[in-house]
Amino acid sequence: MPKIRCICNYVISLSEIPSPNQYLMISDVEMDNYEGKVDVEQLYMAMKIVVKCPNCGRLHVFYEGFDKDPIIYRIEG
């Protein structure tokens, strides 16, 4: 996925690897499955992808990978 369009209409590029706009997250419960030597690829596959819009700060969280629409969070205030 080279780019996504934010609700603010800003086009977020994901073509640069590593991407300065893409973050990875994992829950505490899921992280407890990993200890000692970790297979980085397995850990990466367990993480959720978060894309931050550099224009408005909204977070686009892909809980089920890029095949499904993200849940979008905006900053309150």
Secondary structure by P-SEA (a helix, b strand, c coil): cccccccccbbbbccccccccbbbbbcaaaaaacccccaaaaaaaabbbbbbccccccccccccccccccbbbbbcc
